[in-house]
Amino acid sequence: MNLTLHLQIVGLLLILLGLSHTFFNRYFGWQQELVHVSLLTRKVFYVHTFFIAFGVVLCGVISLAYAGALLQPSPLNRAILAGMAAFWFFRLLAQFFAYDSAIWRGNPFRTRMHITFSTLWIYVTATYLLAFVAACTK
């Protein structure tokens, strides 16, 4: 597989991830969880969740629709790819350092999800990093 195809796969995965945020409220029971916080905190939480999902979808659309263009050598492409690699690298670190292992350890489903998302963040980060290197060396 070539790097253009990997960027497109990452794009599709990010679009699916962003759209899946639609179901997070119900799956995680946020409505019940957030009933005990102030209205401001609850609204900030929902607005931030929406914009995170929207940003992830937009990053996915750029990667899916403009994969070939992103690999062309230009300062803008290198900046976009470096930013994406850094963003997803720090998301990978958060998987291990921001979330307590007690959340998933001992729960087979959550353990599988932890492994799946860790693998996803590694793949996404590596793809953007390799694309950055390719855009720097052309």
C-alpha positions as CSV (number, residue, x, y, z in Angstrom):
1,M,0.0,0.0,0.0
2,N,1.2,3.5,-0.7
3,L,1.2,6.5,1.6
4,T,-1.7,8.2,-0.3
5,L,-3.9,5.2,0.4
6,H,-2.8,5.2,4.1
7,L,-3.8,8.8,4.4
8,Q,-7.1,8.1,2.8
9,I,-7.7,5.2,5.2
10,V,-6.8,7.4,8.2
11,G,-9.2,10.0,6.8
12,L,-12.0,7.6,6.6
13,L,-11.2,6.3,10.2
14,L,-11.2,9.8,11.5
15,I,-14.5,10.7,9.9
16,L,-16.0,7.5,11.4
17,L,-14.5,8.4,14.8
18,G,-15.9,12.0,14.7
19,L,-19.3,10.8,13.7
20,S,-19.3,8.2,16.4
21,H,-19.3,11.0,19.0
22,T,-23.1,11.2,18.2
23,F,-23.5,8.0,20.3
24,F,-21.2,8.8,23.1
25,N,-23.8,10.6,25.3
26,R,-26.0,7.5,25.3
27,Y,-23.3,4.9,25.5
28,F,-21.4,6.6,28.4
29,G,-24.5,7.8,30.2
30,W,-23.4,11.4,30.2
31,Q,-26.8,12.8,30.7
32,Q,-27.1,11.1,34.0
33,E,-23.5,11.8,34.9
34,L,-23.7,15.5,34.2
35,V,-27.0,16.1,36.0
36,H,-24.9,16.9,39.1
37,V,-22.8,19.6,37.6
38,S,-23.7,23.2,36.9
39,L,-25.6,24.2,33.7
40,L,-22.5,26.1,32.5
41,T,-20.2,23.1,33.0
42,R,-22.7,20.8,31.3
43,K,-23.1,23.1,28.3
44,V,-19.3,23.6,28.0
45,F,-18.9,19.8,28.1
46,Y,-21.4,19.3,25.3
47,V,-20.1,22.2,23.1
48,H,-16.5,21.0,23.5
49,T,-17.5,17.4,22.6
50,F,-19.2,18.7,19.5
51,F,-16.3,20.8,18.4
52,I,-13.8,17.9,19.0
53,A,-16.0,15.7,16.9
54,F,-16.3,18.3,14.2
55,G,-12.5,18.9,14.2
56,V,-11.8,15.2,13.9
57,V,-14.3,14.9,11.0
58,L,-12.6,17.9,9.2
59,C,-9.2,16.4,9.7
60,G,-10.5,13.2,8.2
61,V,-12.1,14.9,5.2
62,I,-8.8,16.7,4.5
63,S,-6.9,13.4,4.7
64,L,-9.4,11.5,2.6
65,A,-10.1,14.1,-0.1
66,Y,-6.6,15.6,-0.3
67,A,-4.2,12.8,0.5
68,G,-2.2,13.2,-2.7
69,A,-2.0,17.0,-2.4
70,L,-0.8,16.7,1.3
71,L,2.2,14.7,0.1
72,Q,3.4,17.5,-2.2
73,P,6.3,19.4,-0.8
74,S,5.2,22.7,0.5
75,P,5.6,24.6,3.8
76,L,1.8,24.5,4.4
77,N,1.6,20.7,3.8
78,R,4.5,20.1,6.1
79,A,2.9,22.2,8.8
80,I,-0.4,20.4,8.4
81,L,1.2,17.0,8.5
82,A,3.5,17.9,11.4
83,G,0.6,19.3,13.4
84,M,-1.5,16.2,12.7
85,A,1.3,13.9,13.7
86,A,1.9,15.9,16.9
87,F,-1.8,16.0,17.7
88,W,-2.3,12.3,17.4
89,F,1.0,11.5,19.2
90,F,-0.2,13.4,22.2
91,R,-3.6,11.7,21.9
92,L,-1.7,8.4,22.0
93,L,0.2,9.5,25.2
94,A,-3.2,10.5,26.7
95,Q,-4.4,7.0,26.2
96,F,-1.7,5.8,28.6
97,F,-1.2,8.7,31.0
98,A,-4.5,10.6,31.2
99,Y,-6.7,7.6,31.5
100,D,-6.2,5.5,34.6
101,S,-5.7,1.8,33.8
102,A,-8.4,1.0,36.4
103,I,-10.9,2.2,33.8
104,W,-10.2,-0.7,31.5
105,R,-8.2,-3.3,33.4
106,G,-10.3,-6.3,34.4
107,N,-13.1,-5.4,32.0
108,P,-12.7,-7.5,28.8
109,F,-14.6,-5.1,26.5
110,R,-12.9,-2.0,27.8
111,T,-9.5,-3.7,27.6
112,R,-10.2,-4.6,23.9
113,M,-11.2,-0.9,23.3
114,H,-8.0,0.3,25.0
115,I,-5.9,-1.9,22.7
116,T,-8.0,-1.0,19.6
117,F,-7.7,2.7,20.2
118,S,-4.0,2.5,21.2
119,T,-3.4,0.7,17.9
120,L,-5.5,3.3,16.0
121,W,-3.5,6.2,17.6
122,I,-0.2,4.5,16.7
123,Y,-1.4,4.0,13.1
124,V,-2.7,7.5,12.7
125,T,0.4,9.1,14.2
126,A,2.8,6.9,12.1
127,T,0.9,7.7,8.9
128,Y,1.0,11.4,9.5
129,L,4.7,11.2,10.5
130,L,5.6,9.2,7.4
131,A,3.6,11.6,5.3
132,F,5.5,14.5,6.9
133,V,8.8,12.9,6.1
134,A,7.8,12.2,2.5
135,A,6.7,15.8,2.0
136,C,10.0,17.0,3.4
137,T,12.1,14.7,1.1
138,K,10.4,15.3,-2.2
